[in-house]
């Protein structure tokens, strides 16, 4: 026969459910409302139990970001392997990259994690995990650009260098959209990026 304590442990939700709940709270209530106590109430766990699994709020946020990025990675892979021109798939990449709007939950979380990592107990390890996320976006973009160049759709640019510059442009615009900077709504940003790609990348053929 199991003890009451064992039953409580067995009813703890899987970590993925906790991470999904954290992301949903950020989307619905904002990052400032995501506390260990509030999340615990949402998933039926004590804040102490959450700390046992995640050790700190910083780790919870980073794990949530990694979980969210994993889902985006699956979606990105689907978009980049679908039929169509390289430019069509590049537009899909950009569309996935740019925030949905002010206070986009994924980008709100991204900015908070980057900010917190500056004072993290193990800053180097946190930066390595963040770099792994960035690296996945970069590699996919490099591969897509290389394909477009090889097909003659794109000008003969260096895919790695162009990807670094394009992502810097996207990051700058994305932060503006996420914080709600006036004059940089999602539609305008997508227009700016597509104009940049037309001028600097796409061949006249």
DRENPA-3360 file (N, C-alpha, C; in nm, 2 decimals, always signed):
BEGIN
1 = XXXXXXXX = +0.09/-0.12/+0.00/+0.00/+0.00/+0.00/+0.09/+0.12/+0.00 ~ +0.05/+0.22/-0.08/+0.13/+0.34/-0.09/+0.09/+0.44/+0.02 ~ +0.18/+0.52/+0.06/+0.16/+0.62/+0.17/+0.10/+0.74/+0.11 ~ +0.03/+0.83/+0.19/-0.02/+0.96/+0.13/+0.09/+1.04/+0.07 ~ +0.21/+1.04/+0.13/+0.32/+1.12/+0.07/+0.35/+1.07/-0.07 ~ +0.36/+0.93/-0.09/+0.39/+0.87/-0.21/+0.28/+0.91/-0.32 ~ +0.16/+0.91/-0.27/+0.05/+0.94/-0.37/+0.07/+1.09/-0.42 ~ +0.10/+1.18/-0.32/+0.12/+1.32/-0.36/+0.24/+1.33/-0.47;
9 = XXXXXXXX = +0.35/+1.25/-0.44/+0.46/+1.26/-0.54/+0.42/+1.21/-0.67 ~ +0.34/+1.10/-0.67/+0.30/+1.04/-0.80/+0.20/+1.12/-0.88 ~ +0.14/+1.22/-0.81/+0.04/+1.30/-0.88/+0.11/+1.43/-0.93 ~ +0.23/+1.45/-0.91/+0.30/+1.57/-0.96/+0.30/+1.57/-1.11 ~ +0.27/+1.68/-1.17/+0.26/+1.68/-1.32/+0.40/+1.66/-1.38 ~ +0.41/+1.61/-1.50/+0.54/+1.60/-1.57/+0.60/+1.74/-1.59 ~ +0.73/+1.74/-1.60/+0.80/+1.87/-1.61/+0.75/+1.95/-1.73 ~ +0.72/+1.88/-1.84/+0.67/+1.95/-1.96/+0.54/+2.02/-1.94;
17 = XXXXXXXX = +0.45/+1.96/-1.85/+0.33/+2.02/-1.82/+0.35/+2.15/-1.74 ~ +0.45/+2.15/-1.65/+0.49/+2.26/-1.57/+0.54/+2.37/-1.66 ~ +0.63/+2.34/-1.75/+0.68/+2.44/-1.85/+0.57/+2.50/-1.94 ~ +0.48/+2.41/-1.98/+0.37/+2.46/-2.06/+0.28/+2.56/-1.98 ~ +0.26/+2.53/-1.86/+0.18/+2.61/-1.77/+0.25/+2.74/-1.75 ~ +0.38/+2.74/-1.73/+0.46/+2.87/-1.71/+0.45/+2.95/-1.83 ~ +0.46/+2.90/-1.95/+0.45/+2.97/-2.07/+0.31/+3.03/-2.09 ~ +0.21/+2.95/-2.05/+0.07/+3.00/-2.07/+0.04/+3.12/-1.97;
25 = XXXXXXXX = +0.10/+3.11/-1.85/+0.09/+3.22/-1.75/+0.15/+3.35/-1.81 ~ +0.27/+3.33/-1.87/+0.34/+3.45/-1.93/+0.25/+3.51/-2.03 ~ +0.19/+3.43/-2.12/+0.11/+3.48/-2.23/-0.02/+3.55/-2.18 ~ -0.08/+3.49/-2.07/-0.21/+3.54/-2.03/-0.20/+3.65/-1.92 ~ -0.09/+3.65/-1.84/-0.09/+3.74/-1.73/+0.04/+3.83/-1.72 ~ +0.13/+3.79/-1.81/+0.26/+3.87/-1.81/+0.36/+3.80/-1.72 ~ +0.49/+3.83/-1.75/+0.60/+3.77/-1.68/+0.60/+3.81/-1.54 ~ +0.56/+3.93/-1.50/+0.57/+3.97/-1.36/+0.48/+3.89/-1.27;
33 = XXXXXXXX = +0.38/+3.83/-1.33/+0.28/+3.75/-1.25/+0.33/+3.60/-1.23 ~ +0.44/+3.57/-1.30/+0.49/+3.43/-1.29/+0.58/+3.42/-1.17 ~ +0.53/+3.38/-1.06/+0.61/+3.35/-0.94/+0.60/+3.20/-0.91 ~ +0.69/+3.15/-0.83/+0.69/+3.01/-0.80/+0.56/+2.97/-0.73 ~ +0.51/+3.06/-0.64/+0.39/+3.03/-0.57/+0.27/+3.03/-0.66 ~ +0.26/+3.12/-0.76/+0.15/+3.13/-0.85/+0.15/+3.01/-0.95 ~ +0.27/+2.97/-0.99/+0.28/+2.86/-1.08/+0.25/+2.73/-1.01 ~ +0.29/+2.72/-0.88/+0.26/+2.60/-0.80/+0.11/+2.59/-0.79;
41 = XXXXXXXX = +0.04/+2.70/-0.76/-0.11/+2.69/-0.75/-0.17/+2.64/-0.89 ~ -0.11/+2.69/-1.00/-0.16/+2.65/-1.13/-0.15/+2.50/-1.16 ~ -0.04/+2.44/-1.11/-0.02/+2.30/-1.15/-0.04/+2.21/-1.03 ~ -0.08/+2.26/-0.91/-0.11/+2.18/-0.80/+0.02/+2.13/-0.73 ~ +0.12/+2.22/-0.72/+0.24/+2.18/-0.65/+0.28/+2.30/-0.56 ~ +0.35/+2.27/-0.46/+0.40/+2.37/-0.37/+0.52/+2.44/-0.43 ~ +0.55/+2.56/-0.39/+0.67/+2.63/-0.45/+0.79/+2.56/-0.41 ~ +0.79/+2.50/-0.29/+0.91/+2.42/-0.25/+0.93/+2.30/-0.34;
49 = XXXXXXXX = +0.82/+2.24/-0.38/+0.83/+2.12/-0.48/+0.89/+2.17/-0.61 ~ +0.85/+2.29/-0.66/+0.90/+2.34/-0.78/+1.05/+2.37/-0.77 ~ +1.09/+2.43/-0.66/+1.23/+2.46/-0.64/+1.31/+2.33/-0.63 ~ +1.25/+2.22/-0.58/+1.32/+2.09/-0.58/+1.36/+2.05/-0.72 ~ +1.26/+2.07/-0.82/+1.28/+2.03/-0.95/+1.37/+2.13/-1.03 ~ +1.35/+2.26/-1.01/+1.42/+2.36/-1.09/+1.53/+2.44/-1.02 ~ +1.53/+2.43/-0.89/+1.64/+2.49/-0.81/+1.63/+2.64/-0.79 ~ +1.58/+2.71/-0.90/+1.57/+2.86/-0.89/+1.47/+2.90/-1.00;
57 = XXXXXXXX = +1.42/+3.03/-0.98/+1.34/+3.08/-1.08/+1.41/+3.10/-1.21 ~ +1.54/+3.14/-1.20/+1.62/+3.16/-1.32/+1.62/+3.03/-1.41 ~ +1.64/+2.91/-1.34/+1.65/+2.79/-1.41/+1.51/+2.75/-1.47 ~ +1.41/+2.78/-1.39/+1.27/+2.76/-1.45/+1.25/+2.84/-1.57 ~ +1.29/+2.96/-1.58/+1.27/+3.04/-1.70/+1.35/+2.99/-1.81 ~ +1.48/+2.96/-1.79/+1.56/+2.90/-1.89/+1.51/+2.77/-1.95 ~ +1.46/+2.69/-1.86/+1.40/+2.56/-1.90/+1.27/+2.58/-1.99 ~ +1.19/+2.68/-1.94/+1.07/+2.72/-2.02/+1.11/+2.77/-2.16;
65 = XXXXXXXX = +1.21/+2.85/-2.16/+1.26/+2.90/-2.29/+1.30/+2.79/-2.38 ~ +1.38/+2.70/-2.33/+1.43/+2.58/-2.41/+1.31/+2.50/-2.45 ~ +1.21/+2.48/-2.37/+1.10/+2.40/-2.41/+1.02/+2.47/-2.52 ~ +1.00/+2.60/-2.51/+0.93/+2.68/-2.61/+1.01/+2.68/-2.74 ~ +1.15/+2.69/-2.73/+1.23/+2.69/-2.85/+1.23/+2.55/-2.92 ~ +1.21/+2.45/-2.84/+1.20/+2.31/-2.90/+1.08/+2.31/-2.99 ~ +0.97/+2.36/-2.94/+0.84/+2.36/-3.02/+0.86/+2.45/-3.15 ~ +0.93/+2.56/-3.13/+0.95/+2.65/-3.25/+1.04/+2.58/-3.35;
73 = XXXXXXXX = +1.14/+2.50/-3.29/+1.23/+2.43/-3.38/+1.16/+2.33/-3.47 ~ +1.06/+2.26/-3.41/+0.98/+2.16/-3.49/+0.90/+2.24/-3.60 ~ +0.84/+2.35/-3.56/+0.77/+2.43/-3.66/+0.86/+2.48/-3.77 ~ +0.98/+2.53/-3.73/+1.08/+2.58/-3.82/+1.12/+2.47/-3.92 ~ +1.15/+2.36/-3.87/+1.19/+2.24/-3.95/+1.08/+2.21/-4.06 ~ +0.95/+2.22/-4.01/+0.84/+2.19/-4.10/+0.83/+2.29/-4.21 ~ +0.85/+2.42/-4.18/+0.84/+2.53/-4.28/+0.96/+2.52/-4.38 ~ +1.08/+2.49/-4.33/+1.19/+2.49/-4.41/+1.21/+2.37/-4.50;
81 = XXXXXXXX = +1.13/+2.27/-4.48/+1.14/+2.15/-4.56/+1.02/+2.13/-4.65 ~ +0.93/+2.23/-4.65/+0.81/+2.21/-4.73/+0.84/+2.25/-4.87 ~ +0.76/+2.21/-4.97/+0.79/+2.25/-5.11/+0.78/+2.40/-5.13 ~ +0.85/+2.45/-5.23/+0.85/+2.59/-5.26/+0.98/+2.65/-5.28 ~ +0.99/+2.77/-5.32/+1.12/+2.83/-5.35/+1.19/+2.86/-5.22 ~ +1.32/+2.89/-5.23/+1.40/+2.92/-5.11/+1.35/+3.06/-5.06 ~ +1.31/+3.15/-5.14/+1.26/+3.28/-5.09/+1.13/+3.26/-5.02 ~ +1.04/+3.18/-5.06/+0.92/+3.15/-4.99/+0.94/+3.10/-4.85;
89 = XXXXXXXX = +1.04/+3.01/-4.84/+1.07/+2.95/-4.72/+1.15/+3.05/-4.63 ~ +1.23/+3.14/-4.69/+1.29/+3.24/-4.61/+1.19/+3.34/-4.55 ~ +1.09/+3.37/-4.63/+0.98/+3.46/-4.58/+0.91/+3.39/-4.46 ~ +0.89/+3.26/-4.47/+0.83/+3.18/-4.36/+0.92/+3.18/-4.24 ~ +1.05/+3.17/-4.25/+1.15/+3.18/-4.14/+1.14/+3.31/-4.07 ~ +1.14/+3.42/-4.15/+1.13/+3.55/-4.10/+1.00/+3.57/-4.02 ~ +0.89/+3.52/-4.08/+0.76/+3.53/-4.02/+0.75/+3.46/-3.88 ~ +0.82/+3.35/-3.87/+0.83/+3.27/-3.75/+0.92/+3.35/-3.65;
97 = XXXXXXXX = +1.02/+3.41/-3.69/+1.12/+3.48/-3.61/+1.06/+3.60/-3.54 ~ +0.99/+3.68/-3.62/+0.94/+3.81/-3.57/+0.83/+3.79/-3.47 ~ +0.83/+3.86/-3.35/+0.72/+3.85/-3.25/+0.58/+3.88/-3.31 ~ +0.48/+3.82/-3.25/+0.35/+3.84/-3.29/+0.30/+3.98/-3.26 ~ +0.36/+4.04/-3.16/+0.32/+4.18/-3.13/+0.38/+4.22/-2.99 ~ +0.33/+4.33/-2.94/+0.38/+4.38/-2.81/+0.35/+4.27/-2.70 ~ +0.46/+4.25/-2.62/+0.45/+4.15/-2.51/+0.43/+4.01/-2.56 ~ +0.48/+3.98/-2.68/+0.48/+3.84/-2.73/+0.55/+3.76/-2.62;
105 = XXXXXXXX = +0.48/+3.65/-2.57/+0.53/+3.58/-2.45/+0.67/+3.51/-2.48 ~ +0.69/+3.46/-2.59/+0.82/+3.40/-2.62/+0.94/+3.50/-2.62 ~ +0.92/+3.61/-2.68/+1.02/+3.72/-2.68/+1.03/+3.78/-2.55 ~ +0.92/+3.80/-2.47/+0.93/+3.85/-2.34/+1.02/+3.77/-2.25 ~ +1.00/+3.64/-2.26/+1.08/+3.54/-2.19/+1.22/+3.54/-2.23 ~ +1.25/+3.55/-2.36/+1.38/+3.56/-2.42/+1.46/+3.67/-2.35 ~ +1.40/+3.79/-2.35/+1.47/+3.91/-2.30/+1.49/+3.90/-2.15 ~ +1.40/+3.84/-2.08/+1.42/+3.82/-1.94/+1.53/+3.73/-1.91;
113 = XXXXXXXX = +1.54/+3.62/-1.98/+1.64/+3.52/-1.96/+1.78/+3.58/-1.99 ~ +1.79/+3.65/-2.10/+1.92/+3.72/-2.13/+1.96/+3.81/-2.02 ~ +1.86/+3.89/-1.97/+1.89/+3.99/-1.87/+1.94/+3.92/-1.74 ~ +1.86/+3.82/-1.70/+1.90/+3.75/-1.57/+2.03/+3.67/-1.58 ~ +2.07/+3.63/-1.70/+2.19/+3.55/-1.71/+2.32/+3.64/-1.68 ~ +2.30/+3.77/-1.69/+2.42/+3.85/-1.65/+2.46/+3.85/-1.51 ~ +2.36/+3.81/-1.42/+2.39/+3.80/-1.28/+2.37/+3.66/-1.23 ~ +2.37/+3.56/-1.32/+2.35/+3.42/-1.28/+2.47/+3.37/-1.21;
121 = XXXXXXXX = +2.45/+3.27/-1.12/+2.56/+3.21/-1.04/+2.66/+3.15/-1.14 ~ +2.61/+3.08/-1.24/+2.69/+3.02/-1.34/+2.66/+3.08/-1.48 ~ +2.71/+3.20/-1.50/+2.68/+3.28/-1.62/+2.72/+3.21/-1.74 ~ +2.84/+3.15/-1.74/+2.90/+3.08/-1.86/+2.81/+2.96/-1.90 ~ +2.76/+2.88/-1.81/+2.67/+2.77/-1.85/+2.54/+2.82/-1.91 ~ +2.48/+2.93/-1.85/+2.36/+2.99/-1.90/+2.38/+3.04/-2.04 ~ +2.49/+3.11/-2.06/+2.52/+3.16/-2.19/+2.54/+3.05/-2.30 ~ +2.60/+2.94/-2.25/+2.62/+2.83/-2.35/+2.48/+2.77/-2.39;
129 = XXXXXXXX = +2.39/+2.76/-2.30/+2.26/+2.71/-2.33/+2.18/+2.81/-2.42 ~ +2.20/+2.93/-2.40/+2.14/+3.03/-2.49/+2.20/+3.03/-2.63 ~ +2.33/+3.01/-2.63/+2.40/+3.01/-2.76/+2.36/+2.88/-2.84 ~ +2.32/+2.78/-2.77/+2.27/+2.66/-2.84/+2.14/+2.69/-2.91 ~ +2.06/+2.76/-2.85/+1.93/+2.80/-2.91/+1.96/+2.89/-3.03 ~ +2.04/+2.99/-3.01/+2.08/+3.08/-3.12/+2.14/+3.00/-3.24 ~ +2.22/+2.91/-3.20/+2.29/+2.83/-3.31/+2.20/+2.75/-3.39 ~ +2.09/+2.70/-3.34/+1.99/+2.62/-3.42/+1.93/+2.71/-3.52;
137 = XXXXXXXX = +1.89/+2.83/-3.48/+1.83/+2.93/-3.58/+1.93/+2.96/-3.69 ~ +2.06/+2.99/-3.64/+2.16/+3.03/-3.74/+2.19/+2.92/-3.84 ~ +2.21/+2.80/-3.79/+2.24/+2.69/-3.89/+2.13/+2.66/-3.99 ~ +2.00/+2.67/-3.95/+1.89/+2.65/-4.04/+1.89/+2.76/-4.14 ~ +1.92/+2.89/-4.10/+1.92/+3.00/-4.19/+2.04/+2.99/-4.29 ~ +2.15/+2.95/-4.24/+2.27/+2.93/-4.33/+2.24/+2.83/-4.44 ~ +2.18/+2.71/-4.40/+2.15/+2.61/-4.49/+2.05/+2.65/-4.60 ~ +1.95/+2.73/-4.56/+1.85/+2.78/-4.65/+1.91/+2.88/-4.75;
145 = XXXXXXXX = +2.00/+2.97/-4.70/+2.07/+3.07/-4.79/+2.16/+3.00/-4.89 ~ +2.23/+2.90/-4.84/+2.32/+2.82/-4.93/+2.24/+2.75/-5.04 ~ +2.12/+2.70/-5.00/+2.04/+2.63/-5.10/+1.99/+2.74/-5.21 ~ +1.95/+2.85/-5.16/+1.90/+2.96/-5.25/+2.01/+3.00/-5.35 ~ +2.14/+3.02/-5.29/+2.25/+3.05/-5.38/+2.28/+2.95/-5.48 ~ +2.28/+2.82/-5.44/+2.31/+2.71/-5.53/+2.21/+2.70/-5.64 ~ +2.08/+2.74/-5.61/+1.98/+2.73/-5.71/+1.97/+2.86/-5.80 ~ +2.05/+2.96/-5.77/+2.05/+3.08/-5.85/+1.94/+3.17/-5.81;
153 = XXXXXXXX = +1.86/+3.14/-5.70/+1.76/+3.23/-5.65/+1.82/+3.35/-5.58 ~ +1.93/+3.33/-5.51/+1.99/+3.43/-5.43/+2.12/+3.47/-5.50 ~ +2.17/+3.59/-5.47/+2.30/+3.64/-5.52/+2.41/+3.55/-5.45 ~ +2.53/+3.55/-5.50/+2.63/+3.46/-5.44/+2.69/+3.52/-5.32 ~ +2.61/+3.53/-5.21/+2.66/+3.58/-5.08/+2.72/+3.47/-5.00 ~ +2.80/+3.51/-4.90/+2.85/+3.41/-4.81/+2.74/+3.38/-4.71 ~ +2.68/+3.26/-4.71/+2.56/+3.23/-4.63/+2.58/+3.25/-4.48 ~ +2.70/+3.22/-4.43/+2.72/+3.24/-4.29/+2.72/+3.39/-4.25;
161 = XXXXXXXX = +2.80/+3.47/-4.33/+2.81/+3.61/-4.30/+2.67/+3.68/-4.32 ~ +2.60/+3.64/-4.43/+2.47/+3.71/-4.45/+2.37/+3.67/-4.34 ~ +2.38/+3.54/-4.30/+2.29/+3.50/-4.19/+2.31/+3.58/-4.06 ~ +2.44/+3.60/-4.03/+2.47/+3.67/-3.91/+2.41/+3.82/-3.92 ~ +2.42/+3.88/-4.03/+2.37/+4.02/-4.05/+2.22/+4.02/-4.05 ~ +2.16/+3.92/-4.12/+2.02/+3.92/-4.12/+1.96/+3.90/-3.98 ~ +2.02/+3.81/-3.91/+1.96/+3.78/-3.78/+1.98/+3.90/-3.68 ~ +2.09/+3.97/-3.70/+2.11/+4.09/-3.62/+2.00/+4.19/-3.65;
169 = XXXXXXXX = +1.97/+4.21/-3.78/+1.86/+4.29/-3.82/+1.72/+4.25/-3.76 ~ +1.70/+4.12/-3.77/+1.58/+4.06/-3.71/+1.57/+4.08/-3.56 ~ +1.68/+4.06/-3.49/+1.68/+4.07/-3.35/+1.65/+4.22/-3.31 ~ +1.71/+4.31/-3.38/+1.68/+4.45/-3.35/+1.53/+4.49/-3.37 ~ +1.48/+4.45/-3.48/+1.34/+4.47/-3.51/+1.25/+4.40/-3.41 ~ +1.29/+4.27/-3.38/+1.20/+4.19/-3.29/+1.19/+4.25/-3.15 ~ +1.30/+4.30/-3.10/+1.29/+4.37/-2.97/+1.20/+4.49/-2.97 ~ +1.21/+4.57/-3.08/+1.12/+4.68/-3.09/+0.97/+4.64/-3.09;
177 = XXXXXXXX = +0.94/+4.54/-3.16/+0.80/+4.49/-3.17/+0.76/+4.44/-3.03 ~ +0.85/+4.36/-2.97/+0.81/+4.30/-2.84/+0.79/+4.40/-2.73 ~ +0.86/+4.51/-2.73/+0.85/+4.62/-2.63/+0.74/+4.72/-2.67 ~ +0.69/+4.71/-2.79/+0.59/+4.80/-2.83/+0.63/+4.94/-2.87 ~ +0.76/+4.94/-2.93/+0.81/+5.07/-2.97/+0.72/+5.13/-3.08 ~ +0.68/+5.25/-3.06/+0.59/+5.31/-3.16/+0.65/+5.32/-3.30 ~ +0.57/+5.28/-3.40/+0.62/+5.29/-3.54/+0.69/+5.16/-3.58 ~ +0.69/+5.06/-3.50/+0.76/+4.93/-3.53/+0.67/+4.81/-3.51;
185 = XXXXXXXX = +0.54/+4.82/-3.55/+0.45/+4.71/-3.54/+0.50/+4.60/-3.63 ~ +0.44/+4.48/-3.61/+0.49/+4.36/-3.68/+0.47/+4.38/-3.84 ~ +0.36/+4.43/-3.88/+0.35/+4.45/-4.03/+0.45/+4.53/-4.09 ~ +0.49/+4.64/-4.03/+0.59/+4.73/-4.08/+0.72/+4.66/-4.08 ~ +0.75/+4.59/-3.97/+0.88/+4.52/-3.96/+0.90/+4.42/-4.07 ~ +0.79/+4.34/-4.09/+0.80/+4.24/-4.20/+0.82/+4.31/-4.34 ~ +0.76/+4.42/-4.36/+0.78/+4.50/-4.48/+0.92/+4.54/-4.50 ~ +0.98/+4.60/-4.39/+1.12/+4.64/-4.40/+1.21/+4.52/-4.43;
193 = XXXXXXXX = +1.19/+4.41/-4.37/+1.28/+4.30/-4.39/+1.27/+4.24/-4.53 ~ +1.15/+4.23/-4.58/+1.13/+4.18/-4.71/+1.19/+4.28/-4.82 ~ +1.18/+4.41/-4.79/+1.24/+4.51/-4.88/+1.39/+4.49/-4.88 ~ +1.45/+4.47/-4.76/+1.59/+4.45/-4.74/+1.64/+4.32/-4.82 ~ +1.56/+4.21/-4.81/+1.59/+4.09/-4.88/+1.58/+4.11/-5.03 ~ +1.48/+4.18/-5.08/+1.47/+4.21/-5.22/+1.59/+4.29/-5.28 ~ +1.64/+4.38/-5.20/+1.75/+4.47/-5.24/+1.89/+4.40/-5.23 ~ +1.90/+4.32/-5.13/+2.04/+4.27/-5.11/+2.06/+4.12/-5.14;
201 = XXXXX = +1.95/+4.05/-5.16/+1.97/+3.90/-5.18/+1.91/+3.84/-5.30 ~ +1.80/+3.88/-5.34/+1.72/+3.82/-5.45/+1.78/+3.86/-5.58 ~ +1.80/+3.77/-5.67/+1.85/+3.80/-5.81/+1.74/+3.86/-5.89 ~ +1.78/+3.92/-6.00/+1.68/+3.99/-6.09/+1.62/+3.89/-6.18 ~ +1.67/+3.77/-6.19/+1.62/+3.67/-6.28/+1.48/+3.62/-6.24;
% end
